[in-house]
Amino acid sequence: MGEVKHILLAKFKEGISEQQIDDLIKGYANLVNHCETMKSFKWGKDVSVENLHQGYTHVFESTFETTEGIAAYISHPAHVEFATVFLDQLEKVLVVDYKPTSVEP
Amino acid sequence: MGEVKHILLAKFKEGISEQQIDDLIKGYANLVNHCETMKSFKWGKDVSVENLHQGYTHVFESTFETTEGIAAYISHPAHVEFATVFLDQLEKVLVVDYKPTSVEP
């Protein structure tokens, strides 16, 4: 079965509290309950030490079965509503989608 | 069991051929055979349509059990040797590490 990862890197604006960030993360996670093509959601704070994170502090990882599923998610009203609020709290954002592929040695 | 994701986003320099990119990806994948803390490796081309990818075209995802395992990987001679060659072929690079965490609704 295929799987497509949707990775969003975020840096929140100055002055956003940890509580506000927690609430936004819960709102992001809650999209799984509204957008049926979104199969799972995980997140984490950047803990890298190579200093190549370009200022991004949070990683949001959601999983879809197809790229069409991601398109449906992006245009879903629940996502549009959340994204409007979420993006307004970000100083920087980066999004990539990819199909994780193994390499035969 | 914990798991820490090491995500590298890359944009290759102009003029690098697909064959060279394939060889670099195989070299990256081959680190699994040398760095015992590196548990798995996957990659994919960016297929996002939101135009928030900031020019990055390739995603490399490797998995470790601990952040200490990532530190051991970074300083491993096989990684140092590969990274010297790999980074020289990149126009842009971004690295984040995170522990994928679920959210209780």
N, CA and C atoms of all chains as a GROMACS GRO file, in nm:
protein
  630
    1MET      N    1   0.084  -0.120   0.000
    1MET     CA    2   0.000   0.000   0.000
    1MET      C    3   0.088   0.125   0.000
    2GLY      N    4   0.048   0.218  -0.078
    2GLY     CA    5   0.124   0.342  -0.082
    2GLY      C    6   0.100   0.427   0.041
    3GLU      N    7   0.183   0.524   0.057
    3GLU     CA    8   0.169   0.617   0.169
    3GLU      C    9   0.240   0.745   0.129
    4VAL      N   10   0.176   0.857   0.155
    4VAL     CA   11   0.238   0.986   0.123
    4VAL      C   12   0.247   1.066   0.252
    5LYS      N   13   0.366   1.116   0.278
    5LYS     CA   14   0.388   1.196   0.399
    5LYS      C   15   0.375   1.344   0.365
    6HIS      N   16   0.308   1.415   0.453
    6HIS     CA   17   0.290   1.560   0.442
    6HIS      C   18   0.361   1.619   0.565
    7ILE      N   19   0.475   1.684   0.538
    7ILE     CA   20   0.558   1.735   0.648
    7ILE      C   21   0.551   1.888   0.649
    8LEU      N   22   0.512   1.943   0.760
    8LEU     CA   23   0.507   2.088   0.776
    8LEU      C   24   0.607   2.130   0.884
    9LEU      N   25   0.697   2.219   0.849
    9LEU     CA   26   0.790   2.275   0.947
    9LEU      C   27   0.742   2.414   0.983
   10ALA      N   28   0.745   2.445   1.112
   10ALA     CA   29   0.692   2.573   1.158
   10ALA      C   30   0.787   2.642   1.254
   11LYS      N   31   0.786   2.775   1.245
   11LYS     CA   32   0.842   2.858   1.350
   11LYS      C   33   0.732   2.954   1.392
   12PHE      N   34   0.693   2.948   1.519
   12PHE     CA   35   0.585   3.034   1.567
   12PHE      C   36   0.635   3.178   1.587
   13LYS      N   37   0.542   3.271   1.575
   13LYS     CA   38   0.576   3.411   1.596
   13LYS      C   39   0.618   3.435   1.741
   14GLU      N   40   0.700   3.536   1.760
   14GLU     CA   41   0.736   3.579   1.896
   14GLU      C   42   0.608   3.611   1.973
   15GLY      N   43   0.607   3.575   2.101
   15GLY     CA   44   0.495   3.614   2.185
   15GLY      C   45   0.383   3.513   2.192
   16ILE      N   46   0.389   3.409   2.108
   16ILE     CA   47   0.288   3.303   2.117
   16ILE      C   48   0.323   3.217   2.239
   17SER      N   49   0.227   3.193   2.326
   17SER     CA   50   0.255   3.118   2.449
   17SER      C   51   0.256   2.968   2.423
   18GLU      N   52   0.317   2.894   2.516
   18GLU     CA   53   0.318   2.748   2.505
   18GLU      C   54   0.175   2.694   2.504
   19GLN      N   55   0.087   2.759   2.582
   19GLN     CA   56  -0.054   2.714   2.586
   19GLN      C   57  -0.120   2.733   2.449
   20GLN      N   58  -0.092   2.846   2.387
   20GLN     CA   59  -0.148   2.869   2.254
   20GLN      C   60  -0.094   2.766   2.154
   21ILE      N   61   0.036   2.736   2.166
   21ILE     CA   62   0.095   2.636   2.077
   21ILE      C   63   0.030   2.501   2.100
   22ASP      N   64   0.012   2.464   2.227
   22ASP     CA   65  -0.054   2.336   2.258
   22ASP      C   66  -0.193   2.331   2.196
   23ASP      N   67  -0.266   2.440   2.207
   23ASP     CA   68  -0.401   2.444   2.152
   23ASP      C   69  -0.399   2.429   1.999
   24LEU      N   70  -0.303   2.494   1.936
   24LEU     CA   71  -0.292   2.484   1.790
   24LEU      C   72  -0.258   2.340   1.749
   25ILE      N   73  -0.168   2.277   1.825
   25ILE     CA   74  -0.131   2.138   1.793
   25ILE      C   75  -0.253   2.048   1.808
   26LYS      N   76  -0.334   2.070   1.913
   26LYS     CA   77  -0.456   1.990   1.929
   26LYS      C   78  -0.552   2.014   1.814
   27GLY      N   79  -0.560   2.140   1.769
   27GLY     CA   80  -0.647   2.171   1.656
   27GLY      C   81  -0.600   2.102   1.529
   28TYR      N   82  -0.468   2.097   1.512
   28TYR     CA   83  -0.409   2.029   1.396
   28TYR      C   84  -0.442   1.880   1.403
   29ALA      N   85  -0.418   1.820   1.520
   29ALA     CA   86  -0.444   1.677   1.538
   29ALA      C   87  -0.591   1.645   1.514
   30ASN      N   88  -0.678   1.736   1.552
   30ASN     CA   89  -0.822   1.714   1.541
   30ASN      C   90  -0.869   1.706   1.396
   31LEU      N   91  -0.786   1.752   1.302
   31LEU     CA   92  -0.823   1.744   1.160
   31LEU      C   93  -0.841   1.598   1.116
   32VAL      N   94  -0.772   1.507   1.185
   32VAL     CA   95  -0.790   1.363   1.154
   32VAL      C   96  -0.936   1.324   1.168
   33ASN      N   97  -1.007   1.388   1.260
   33ASN     CA   98  -1.148   1.354   1.283
   33ASN      C   99  -1.241   1.415   1.179
   34HIS      N  100  -1.190   1.507   1.099
   34HIS     CA  101  -1.276   1.574   1.000
   34HIS      C  102  -1.240   1.539   0.856
   35CYS      N  103  -1.112   1.523   0.830
   35CYS     CA  104  -1.066   1.499   0.692
   35CYS      C  105  -1.036   1.350   0.679
   36GLU      N  106  -1.124   1.277   0.613
   36GLU     CA  107  -1.112   1.131   0.615
   36GLU      C  108  -0.990   1.080   0.538
   37THR      N  109  -0.934   1.162   0.450
   37THR     CA  110  -0.814   1.115   0.378
   37THR      C  111  -0.688   1.126   0.463
   38MET      N  112  -0.696   1.201   0.575
   38MET     CA  113  -0.582   1.217   0.664
   38MET      C  114  -0.581   1.099   0.761
   39LYS      N  115  -0.483   1.010   0.743
   39LYS     CA  116  -0.485   0.883   0.816
   39LYS      C  117  -0.424   0.892   0.955
   40SER      N  118  -0.324   0.978   0.971
   40SER     CA  119  -0.263   0.989   1.104
   40SER      C  120  -0.188   1.121   1.115
   41PHE      N  121  -0.160   1.158   1.238
   41PHE     CA  122  -0.092   1.285   1.267
   41PHE      C  123   0.005   1.264   1.381
   42LYS      N  124   0.126   1.314   1.363
   42LYS     CA  125   0.223   1.317   1.472
   42LYS      C  126   0.298   1.450   1.464
   43TRP      N  127   0.361   1.483   1.573
   43TRP     CA  128   0.437   1.608   1.574
   43TRP      C  129   0.553   1.594   1.672
   44GLY      N  130   0.646   1.687   1.664
   44GLY     CA  131   0.756   1.691   1.760
   44GLY      C  132   0.832   1.821   1.749
   45LYS      N  133   0.898   1.857   1.860
   45LYS     CA  134   0.987   1.974   1.856
   45LYS      C  135   1.120   1.935   1.793
   46ASP      N  136   1.178   2.027   1.720
   46ASP     CA  137   1.310   2.001   1.665
   46ASP      C  138   1.411   1.986   1.779
   47VAL      N  139   1.488   1.878   1.773
   47VAL     CA  140   1.593   1.854   1.873
   47VAL      C  141   1.730   1.836   1.806
   48SER      N  142   1.740   1.882   1.682
   48SER     CA  143   1.866   1.863   1.608
   48SER      C  144   1.978   1.948   1.666
   49VAL      N  145   2.100   1.901   1.647
   49VAL     CA  146   2.216   1.973   1.701
   49VAL      C  147   2.312   2.018   1.591
   50GLU      N  148   2.275   1.995   1.464
   50GLU     CA  149   2.367   2.029   1.355
   50GLU      C  150   2.356   2.175   1.313
   51ASN      N  151   2.256   2.243   1.370
   51ASN     CA  152   2.232   2.384   1.337
   51ASN      C  153   2.202   2.405   1.188
   52LEU      N  154   2.127   2.311   1.132
   52LEU     CA  155   2.082   2.322   0.992
   52LEU      C  156   1.930   2.330   0.986
   53HIS      N  157   1.867   2.370   1.097
   53HIS     CA  158   1.720   2.368   1.103
   53HIS      C  159   1.657   2.497   1.051
   54GLN      N  160   1.740   2.592   1.013
   54GLN     CA  161   1.693   2.717   0.951
   54GLN      C  162   1.588   2.790   1.036
   55GLY      N  163   1.594   2.770   1.165
   55GLY     CA  164   1.502   2.843   1.253
   55GLY      C  165   1.371   2.771   1.281
   56TYR      N  166   1.343   2.664   1.211
   56TYR     CA  167   1.218   2.590   1.234
   56TYR      C  168   1.227   2.514   1.367
   57THR      N  169   1.120   2.519   1.443
   57THR     CA  170   1.123   2.462   1.578
   57THR      C  171   1.026   2.346   1.597
   58HIS      N  172   0.928   2.332   1.508
   58HIS     CA  173   0.828   2.227   1.523
   58HIS      C  174   0.808   2.153   1.390
   59VAL      N  175   0.788   2.022   1.401
   59VAL     CA  176   0.764   1.939   1.284
   59VAL      C  177   0.625   1.875   1.299
   60PHE      N  178   0.544   1.884   1.194
   60PHE     CA  179   0.411   1.823   1.193
   60PHE      C  180   0.407   1.725   1.076
   61GLU      N  181   0.374   1.601   1.107
   61GLU     CA  182   0.382   1.492   1.009
   61GLU      C  183   0.246   1.428   0.997
   62SER      N  184   0.184   1.439   0.880
   62SER     CA  185   0.059   1.366   0.861
   62SER      C  186   0.073   1.273   0.742
   63THR      N  187  -0.009   1.170   0.744
   63THR     CA  188   0.005   1.060   0.648
   63THR      C  189  -0.124   1.043   0.570
   64PHE      N  190  -0.108   1.026   0.440
   64PHE     CA  191  -0.219   1.006   0.348
   64PHE      C  192  -0.188   0.883   0.262
   65GLU      N  193  -0.291   0.830   0.197
   65GLU     CA  194  -0.268   0.714   0.110
   65GLU      C  195  -0.232   0.756  -0.032
   66THR      N  196  -0.274   0.876  -0.071
   66THR     CA  197  -0.249   0.923  -0.208
   66THR      C  198  -0.226   1.074  -0.209
   67THR      N  199  -0.165   1.122  -0.316
   67THR     CA  200  -0.150   1.268  -0.332
   67THR      C  201  -0.288   1.333  -0.351
   68GLU      N  202  -0.380   1.260  -0.414
   68GLU     CA  203  -0.517   1.312  -0.428
   68GLU      C  204  -0.580   1.332  -0.289
   69GLY      N  205  -0.548   1.243  -0.198
   69GLY     CA  206  -0.598   1.256  -0.061
   69GLY      C  207  -0.546   1.382   0.006
   70ILE      N  208  -0.422   1.419  -0.027
   70ILE     CA  209  -0.367   1.543   0.029
   70ILE      C  210  -0.440   1.663  -0.031
   71ALA      N  211  -0.466   1.658  -0.162
   71ALA     CA  212  -0.538   1.768  -0.227
   71ALA      C  213  -0.677   1.784  -0.165
   72ALA      N  214  -0.745   1.671  -0.138
   72ALA     CA  215  -0.878   1.676  -0.076
   72ALA      C  216  -0.870   1.737   0.063
   73TYR      N  217  -0.764   1.701   0.136
   73TYR     CA  218  -0.742   1.756   0.271
   73TYR      C  219  -0.719   1.907   0.265
   74ILE      N  220  -0.635   1.950   0.170
   74ILE     CA  221  -0.602   2.092   0.162
   74ILE      C  222  -0.728   2.177   0.136
   75SER      N  223  -0.817   2.124   0.054
   75SER     CA  224  -0.937   2.202   0.020
   75SER      C  225  -1.055   2.174   0.113
   76HIS      N  226  -1.036   2.083   0.209
   76HIS     CA  227  -1.145   2.050   0.302
   76HIS      C  228  -1.176   2.172   0.391
   77PRO      N  229  -1.304   2.204   0.410
   77PRO     CA  230  -1.340   2.322   0.491
   77PRO      C  231  -1.278   2.322   0.630
   78ALA      N  232  -1.269   2.205   0.694
   78ALA     CA  233  -1.210   2.201   0.829
   78ALA      C  234  -1.062   2.240   0.825
   79HIS      N  235  -0.993   2.197   0.719
   79HIS     CA  236  -0.852   2.234   0.704
   79HIS      C  237  -0.838   2.382   0.671
   80VAL      N  238  -0.921   2.429   0.581
   80VAL     CA  239  -0.913   2.571   0.541
   80VAL      C  240  -0.933   2.661   0.663
   81GLU      N  241  -1.032   2.624   0.745
   81GLU     CA  242  -1.061   2.704   0.865
   81GLU      C  243  -0.943   2.700   0.962
   82PHE      N  244  -0.890   2.580   0.986
   82PHE     CA  245  -0.777   2.568   1.078
   82PHE      C  246  -0.654   2.638   1.023
   83ALA      N  247  -0.626   2.618   0.893
   83ALA     CA  248  -0.504   2.673   0.834
   83ALA      C  249  -0.501   2.825   0.844
   84THR      N  250  -0.617   2.886   0.830
   84THR     CA  251  -0.625   3.032   0.839
   84THR      C  252  -0.577   3.081   0.976
   85VAL      N  253  -0.623   3.012   1.080
   85VAL     CA  254  -0.584   3.048   1.217
   85VAL      C  255  -0.437   3.013   1.240
   86PHE      N  256  -0.400   2.892   1.200
   86PHE     CA  257  -0.265   2.840   1.228
   86PHE      C  258  -0.157   2.923   1.159
   87LEU      N  259  -0.174   2.945   1.029
   87LEU     CA  260  -0.070   3.016   0.953
   87LEU      C  261  -0.050   3.157   1.004
   88ASP      N  262  -0.155   3.216   1.060
   88ASP     CA  263  -0.146   3.351   1.113
   88ASP      C  264  -0.053   3.358   1.235
   89GLN      N  265  -0.029   3.242   1.298
   89GLN     CA  266   0.056   3.238   1.418
   89GLN      C  267   0.200   3.204   1.384
   90LEU      N  268   0.230   3.185   1.256
   90LEU     CA  269   0.363   3.138   1.218
   90LEU      C  270   0.448   3.250   1.159
   91GLU      N  271   0.574   3.248   1.199
   91GLU     CA  272   0.670   3.340   1.137
   91GLU      C  273   0.725   3.280   1.009
   92LYS      N  274   0.742   3.146   1.011
   92LYS     CA  275   0.794   3.075   0.895
   92LYS      C  276   0.721   2.942   0.882
   93VAL      N  277   0.702   2.899   0.759
   93VAL     CA  278   0.640   2.768   0.735
   93VAL      C  279   0.702   2.707   0.609
   94LEU      N  280   0.715   2.576   0.612
   94LEU     CA  281   0.767   2.502   0.496
   94LEU      C  282   0.689   2.372   0.489
   95VAL      N  283   0.646   2.335   0.369
   95VAL     CA  284   0.568   2.212   0.353
   95VAL      C  285   0.626   2.130   0.238
   96VAL      N  286   0.652   2.004   0.265
   96VAL     CA  287   0.687   1.910   0.159
   96VAL      C  288   0.600   1.786   0.171
   97ASP      N  289   0.570   1.727   0.055
   97ASP     CA  290   0.499   1.598   0.050
   97ASP      C  291   0.589   1.500  -0.024
   98TYR      N  292   0.594   1.376   0.022
   98TYR     CA  293   0.676   1.276  -0.049
   98TYR      C  294   0.628   1.136  -0.018
   99LYS      N  295   0.656   1.047  -0.111
   99LYS     CA  296   0.625   0.905  -0.093
   99LYS      C  297   0.751   0.838  -0.041
  100PRO      N  298   0.752   0.797   0.086
  100PRO     CA  299   0.874   0.736   0.141
  100PRO      C  300   0.907   0.607   0.065
  101THR      N  301   1.028   0.603   0.010
  101THR     CA  302   1.070   0.493  -0.075
  101THR      C  303   1.199   0.434  -0.020
  102SER      N  304   1.206   0.302  -0.017
  102SER     CA  305   1.330   0.237   0.025
  102SER      C  306   1.423   0.223  -0.095
  103VAL      N  307   1.549   0.207  -0.068
  103VAL     CA  308   1.648   0.193  -0.175
  103VAL      C  309   1.705   0.052  -0.170
  104GLU      N  310   1.706  -0.017  -0.283
  104GLU     CA  311   1.773  -0.147  -0.289
  104GLU      C  312   1.923  -0.124  -0.295
  105PRO      N  313   1.996  -0.186  -0.205
  105PRO     CA  314   2.142  -0.163  -0.204
  105PRO      C  315   2.208  -0.227  -0.327
  106MET      N  316   0.864   0.176   2.266
  106MET     CA  317   0.999   0.212   2.225
  106MET      C  318   0.999   0.348   2.157
  107GLY      N  319   1.096   0.426   2.192
  107GLY     CA  320   1.105   0.557   2.130
  107GLY      C  321   1.158   0.550   1.989
  108GLU      N  322   1.145   0.658   1.920
  108GLU     CA  323   1.196   0.666   1.783
  108GLU      C  324   1.219   0.814   1.755
  109VAL      N  325   1.332   0.843   1.693
  109VAL     CA  326   1.363   0.981   1.658
  109VAL      C  327   1.384   0.988   1.507
  110LYS      N  328   1.314   1.080   1.444
  110LYS     CA  329   1.326   1.097   1.300
  110LYS      C  330   1.427   1.206   1.269
  111HIS      N  331   1.509   1.178   1.170
  111HIS     CA  332   1.610   1.272   1.120
  111HIS      C  333   1.570   1.302   0.976
  112ILE      N  334   1.522   1.424   0.954
  112ILE     CA  335   1.470   1.461   0.822
  112ILE      C  336   1.564   1.563   0.758
  113LEU      N  337   1.611   1.530   0.640
  113LEU     CA  338   1.697   1.622   0.565
  113LEU      C  339   1.627   1.661   0.436
  114LEU      N  340   1.612   1.791   0.416
  114LEU     CA  341   1.557   1.843   0.291
  114LEU      C  342   1.672   1.895   0.206
  115ALA      N  343   1.668   1.865   0.077
  115ALA     CA  344   1.778   1.902  -0.010
  115ALA      C  345   1.729   1.964  -0.139
  116LYS      N  346   1.810   2.059  -0.186
  116LYS     CA  347   1.798   2.104  -0.325
  116LYS      C  348   1.936   2.089  -0.387
  117PHE      N  349   1.944   2.007  -0.491
  117PHE     CA  350   2.074   1.984  -0.554
  117PHE      C  351   2.115   2.105  -0.638
  118LYS      N  352   2.246   2.118  -0.655
  118LYS     CA  353   2.299   2.226  -0.739
  118LYS      C  354   2.255   2.206  -0.883
  119GLU      N  355   2.248   2.314  -0.957
  119GLU     CA  356   2.225   2.307  -1.101
  119GLU      C  357   2.334   2.221  -1.165
  120GLY      N  358   2.294   2.141  -1.263
  120GLY     CA  359   2.394   2.068  -1.339
  120GLY      C  360   2.424   1.929  -1.287
  121ILE      N  361   2.371   1.897  -1.168
  121ILE     CA  362   2.388   1.760  -1.116
  121ILE      C  363   2.292   1.670  -1.194
  122SER      N  364   2.342   1.561  -1.246
  122SER     CA  365   2.257   1.472  -1.328
  122SER      C  366   2.172   1.381  -1.241
  123GLU      N  367   2.066   1.325  -1.301
  123GLU     CA  368   1.981   1.229  -1.229
  123GLU      C  369   2.064   1.109  -1.184
  124GLN      N  370   2.158   1.069  -1.270
  124GLN     CA  371   2.244   0.955  -1.235
  124GLN      C  372   2.328   0.986  -1.110
  125GLN      N  373   2.381   1.109  -1.106
  125GLN     CA  374   2.460   1.148  -0.989
  125GLN      C  375   2.372   1.151  -0.864
  126ILE      N  376   2.249   1.202  -0.881
  126ILE     CA  377   2.157   1.205  -0.767
  126ILE      C  378   2.125   1.064  -0.720
  127ASP      N  379   2.098   0.974  -0.815
  127ASP     CA  380   2.072   0.834  -0.779
  127ASP      C  381   2.189   0.774  -0.701
  128ASP      N  382   2.309   0.803  -0.747
  128ASP     CA  383   2.427   0.749  -0.680
  128ASP      C  384   2.439   0.805  -0.538
  129LEU      N  385   2.410   0.934  -0.524
  129LEU     CA  386   2.417   0.995  -0.390
  129LEU      C  387   2.311   0.935  -0.298
  130ILE      N  388   2.192   0.909  -0.352
  130ILE     CA  389   2.087   0.849  -0.270
  130ILE      C  390   2.127   0.709  -0.226
  131LYS      N  391   2.189   0.633  -0.316
  131LYS     CA  392   2.238   0.499  -0.279
  131LYS      C  393   2.346   0.509  -0.172
  132GLY      N  394   2.432   0.609  -0.185
  132GLY     CA  395   2.535   0.629  -0.084
  132GLY      C  396   2.477   0.663   0.052
  133TYR      N  397   2.370   0.744   0.049
  133TYR     CA  398   2.300   0.781   0.174
  133TYR      C  399   2.238   0.656   0.236
  134ALA      N  400   2.168   0.580   0.152
  134ALA     CA  401   2.102   0.458   0.201
  134ALA      C  402   2.203   0.360   0.258
  135ASN      N  403   2.321   0.356   0.198
  135ASN     CA  404   2.424   0.260   0.239
  135ASN      C  405   2.479   0.288   0.378
  136LEU      N  406   2.454   0.409   0.430
  136LEU     CA  407   2.500   0.441   0.566
  136LEU      C  408   2.435   0.350   0.669
  137VAL      N  409   2.316   0.298   0.637
  137VAL     CA  410   2.251   0.202   0.728
  137VAL      C  411   2.343   0.083   0.756
  138ASN      N  412   2.423   0.046   0.655
  138ASN     CA  413   2.512  -0.070   0.670
  138ASN      C  414   2.638  -0.039   0.750
  139HIS      N  415   2.662   0.089   0.775
  139HIS     CA  416   2.783   0.126   0.847
  139HIS      C  417   2.756   0.185   0.985
  140CYS      N  418   2.648   0.261   0.997
  140CYS     CA  419   2.620   0.329   1.123
  140CYS      C  420   2.510   0.249   1.194
  141GLU      N  421   2.548   0.176   1.298
  141GLU     CA  422   2.451   0.082   1.356
  141GLU      C  423   2.335   0.151   1.428
  142THR      N  424   2.352   0.277   1.464
  142THR     CA  425   2.240   0.346   1.530
  142THR      C  426   2.133   0.392   1.431
  143MET      N  427   2.165   0.390   1.301
  143MET     CA  428   2.070   0.431   1.196
  143MET      C  429   1.986   0.308   1.161
  144LYS      N  430   1.860   0.313   1.199
  144LYS     CA  431   1.776   0.193   1.189
  144LYS      C  432   1.712   0.176   1.052
  145SER      N  433   1.679   0.286   0.986
  145SER     CA  434   1.618   0.273   0.854
  145SER      C  435   1.634   0.403   0.777
  146PHE      N  436   1.616   0.393   0.647
  146PHE     CA  437   1.632   0.508   0.558
  146PHE      C  438   1.525   0.502   0.449
  147LYS      N  439   1.461   0.614   0.426
  147LYS     CA  440   1.369   0.628   0.314
  147LYS      C  441   1.387   0.766   0.254
  148TRP      N  442   1.341   0.782   0.133
  148TRP     CA  443   1.353   0.911   0.067
  148TRP      C  444   1.238   0.929  -0.030
  149GLY      N  445   1.218   1.050  -0.076
  149GLY     CA  446   1.119   1.075  -0.180
  149GLY      C  447   1.137   1.214  -0.236
  150LYS      N  448   1.088   1.230  -0.360
  150LYS     CA  449   1.088   1.364  -0.420
  150LYS      C  450   0.969   1.443  -0.368
  151ASP      N  451   0.988   1.571  -0.351
  151ASP     CA  452   0.876   1.656  -0.311
  151ASP      C  453   0.770   1.656  -0.421
  152VAL      N  454   0.645   1.627  -0.381
  152VAL     CA  455   0.533   1.630  -0.476
  152VAL      C  456   0.424   1.726  -0.428
  153SER      N  457   0.461   1.818  -0.338
  153SER     CA  458   0.361   1.909  -0.282
  153SER      C  459   0.313   2.009  -0.386
  154VAL      N  460   0.191   2.057  -0.368
  154VAL     CA  461   0.132   2.151  -0.464
  154VAL      C  462   0.097   2.286  -0.399
  155GLU      N  463   0.132   2.301  -0.271
  155GLU     CA  464   0.096   2.424  -0.201
  155GLU      C  465   0.197   2.537  -0.225
  156ASN      N  466   0.308   2.502  -0.290
  156ASN     CA  467   0.415   2.599  -0.316
  156ASN      C  468   0.473   2.659  -0.188
  157LEU      N  469   0.485   2.573  -0.087
  157LEU     CA  470   0.548   2.614   0.039
  157LEU      C  471   0.675   2.532   0.065
  158HIS      N  472   0.731   2.475  -0.041
  158HIS     CA  473   0.846   2.385  -0.024
  158HIS      C  474   0.979   2.460  -0.023
  159GLN      N  475   0.977   2.590  -0.044
  159GLN     CA  476   1.095   2.676  -0.034
  159GLN      C  477   1.208   2.629  -0.125
  160GLY      N  478   1.173   2.562  -0.233
  160GLY     CA  479   1.275   2.521  -0.330
  160GLY      C  480   1.334   2.384  -0.305
  161TYR      N  481   1.305   2.324  -0.191
  161TYR     CA  482   1.359   2.190  -0.163
  161TYR      C  483   1.287   2.087  -0.250
  162THR      N  484   1.364   1.994  -0.304
  162THR     CA  485   1.308   1.899  -0.401
  162THR      C  486   1.314   1.754  -0.353
  163HIS      N  487   1.397   1.725  -0.254
  163HIS     CA  488   1.414   1.587  -0.208
  163HIS      C  489   1.406   1.582  -0.055
  164VAL      N  490   1.343   1.474  -0.006
  164VAL     CA  491   1.331   1.453   0.138
  164VAL      C  492   1.401   1.321   0.173
  165PHE      N  493   1.486   1.325   0.273
  165PHE     CA  494   1.557   1.206   0.320
  165PHE      C  495   1.520   1.186   0.467
  166GLU      N  496   1.469   1.067   0.496
  166GLU     CA  497   1.413   1.039   0.629
  166GLU      C  498   1.487   0.920   0.688
  167SER      N  499   1.558   0.941   0.797
  167SER     CA  500   1.618   0.826   0.862
  167SER      C  501   1.570   0.820   1.006
  168THR      N  502   1.574   0.700   1.061
  168THR     CA  503   1.514   0.674   1.192
  168THR      C  504   1.618   0.619   1.288
  169PHE      N  505   1.614   0.672   1.408
  169PHE     CA  506   1.705   0.633   1.515
  169PHE      C  507   1.622   0.602   1.640
  170GLU      N  508   1.683   0.534   1.735
  170GLU     CA  509   1.609   0.505   1.858
  170GLU      C  510   1.625   0.615   1.962
  171THR      N  511   1.735   0.690   1.952
  171THR     CA  512   1.763   0.794   2.051
  171THR      C  513   1.833   0.913   1.985
  172THR      N  514   1.828   1.028   2.050
  172THR     CA  515   1.904   1.142   2.000
  172THR      C  516   2.055   1.115   2.012
  173GLU      N  517   2.094   1.036   2.111
  173GLU     CA  518   2.235   0.999   2.122
  173GLU      C  519   2.278   0.918   2.000
  174GLY      N  520   2.185   0.836   1.951
  174GLY     CA  521   2.213   0.757   1.830
  174GLY      C  522   2.236   0.846   1.709
  175ILE      N  523   2.164   0.958   1.704
  175ILE     CA  524   2.186   1.052   1.594
  175ILE      C  525   2.323   1.118   1.608
  176ALA      N  526   2.359   1.154   1.731
  176ALA     CA  527   2.491   1.215   1.753
  176ALA      C  528   2.602   1.119   1.712
  177ALA      N  529   2.584   0.990   1.745
  177ALA     CA  530   2.685   0.889   1.708
  177ALA      C  531   2.694   0.877   1.556
  178TYR      N  532   2.580   0.884   1.489
  178TYR     CA  533   2.574   0.877   1.343
  178TYR      C  534   2.646   0.997   1.281
  179ILE      N  535   2.618   1.115   1.334
  179ILE     CA  536   2.676   1.237   1.276
  179ILE      C  537   2.829   1.233   1.282
  180SER      N  538   2.880   1.178   1.392
  180SER     CA  539   3.027   1.176   1.407
  180SER      C  540   3.090   1.049   1.352
  181HIS      N  541   3.009   0.956   1.302
  181HIS     CA  542   3.062   0.830   1.249
  181HIS      C  543   3.145   0.857   1.123
  182PRO      N  544   3.264   0.796   1.111
  182PRO     CA  545   3.350   0.822   0.995
  182PRO      C  546   3.279   0.799   0.860
  183ALA      N  547   3.192   0.697   0.852
  183ALA     CA  548   3.123   0.671   0.724
  183ALA      C  549   3.030   0.787   0.690
  184HIS      N  550   2.964   0.843   0.793
  184HIS     CA  551   2.876   0.958   0.770
  184HIS      C  552   2.957   1.082   0.734
  185VAL      N  553   3.065   1.104   0.807
  185VAL     CA  554   3.147   1.223   0.781
  185VAL      C  555   3.198   1.221   0.637
  186GLU      N  556   3.243   1.103   0.592
  186GLU     CA  557   3.296   1.090   0.456
  186GLU      C  558   3.186   1.115   0.353
  187PHE      N  559   3.068   1.054   0.377
  187PHE     CA  560   2.957   1.072   0.282
  187PHE      C  561   2.908   1.217   0.283
  188ALA      N  562   2.894   1.274   0.402
  188ALA     CA  563   2.838   1.409   0.413
  188ALA      C  564   2.924   1.511   0.341
  189THR      N  565   3.054   1.491   0.344
  189THR     CA  566   3.145   1.584   0.276
  189THR      C  567   3.115   1.586   0.126
  190VAL      N  568   3.097   1.468   0.068
  190VAL     CA  569   3.066   1.457  -0.074
  190VAL      C  570   2.925   1.509  -0.103
  191PHE      N  571   2.829   1.466  -0.021
  191PHE     CA  572   2.688   1.496  -0.043
  191PHE      C  573   2.660   1.646  -0.033
  192LEU      N  574   2.706   1.707   0.076
  192LEU     CA  575   2.675   1.848   0.100
  192LEU      C  576   2.735   1.937  -0.010
  193ASP      N  577   2.845   1.891  -0.069
  193ASP     CA  578   2.908   1.968  -0.175
  193ASP      C  579   2.821   1.975  -0.301
  194GLN      N  580   2.725   1.882  -0.312
  194GLN     CA  581   2.637   1.878  -0.429
  194GLN      C  582   2.506   1.952  -0.406
  195LEU      N  583   2.490   2.010  -0.288
  195LEU     CA  584   2.363   2.074  -0.253
  195LEU      C  585   2.369   2.225  -0.261
  196GLU      N  586   2.262   2.282  -0.314
  196GLU     CA  587   2.248   2.427  -0.313
  196GLU      C  588   2.188   2.472  -0.181
  197LYS      N  589   2.095   2.389  -0.128
  197LYS     CA  590   2.029   2.421  -0.002
  197LYS      C  591   2.011   2.293   0.077
  198VAL      N  592   2.020   2.303   0.207
  198VAL     CA  593   1.995   2.187   0.294
  198VAL      C  594   1.930   2.234   0.423
  199LEU      N  595   1.843   2.151   0.475
  199LEU     CA  596   1.775   2.179   0.601
  199LEU      C  597   1.761   2.047   0.674
  200VAL      N  598   1.794   2.047   0.803
  200VAL     CA  599   1.785   1.923   0.882
  200VAL      C  600   1.708   1.950   1.010
  201VAL      N  601   1.608   1.865   1.036
  201VAL     CA  602   1.540   1.867   1.167
  201VAL      C  603   1.536   1.725   1.221
  202ASP      N  604   1.541   1.715   1.353
  202ASP     CA  605   1.524   1.588   1.423
  202ASP      C  606   1.405   1.604   1.516
  203TYR      N  607   1.322   1.501   1.528
  203TYR     CA  608   1.210   1.512   1.621
  203TYR      C  609   1.162   1.374   1.661
  204LYS      N  610   1.100   1.369   1.779
  204LYS     CA  611   1.038   1.245   1.827
  204LYS      C  612   0.891   1.251   1.791
  205PRO      N  613   0.847   1.169   1.694
  205PRO     CA  614   0.706   1.175   1.653
  205PRO      C  615   0.615   1.138   1.771
  206THR      N  616   0.524   1.228   1.802
  206THR     CA  617   0.439   1.215   1.919
  206THR      C  618   0.294   1.227   1.876
  207SER      N  619   0.211   1.137   1.928
  207SER     CA  620   0.068   1.146   1.901
  207SER      C  621   0.004   1.243   2.000
  208VAL      N  622  -0.112   1.294   1.965
  208VAL     CA  623  -0.184   1.387   2.053
  208VAL      C  624  -0.313   1.320   2.096
  209GLU      N  625  -0.336   1.322   2.225
  209GLU     CA  626  -0.465   1.272   2.274
  209GLU      C  627  -0.571   1.377   2.246
  210PRO      N  628  -0.677   1.339   2.179
  210PRO     CA  629  -0.780   1.438   2.144
  210PRO      C  630  -0.853   1.488   2.270
   0.00000   0.00000   0.00000
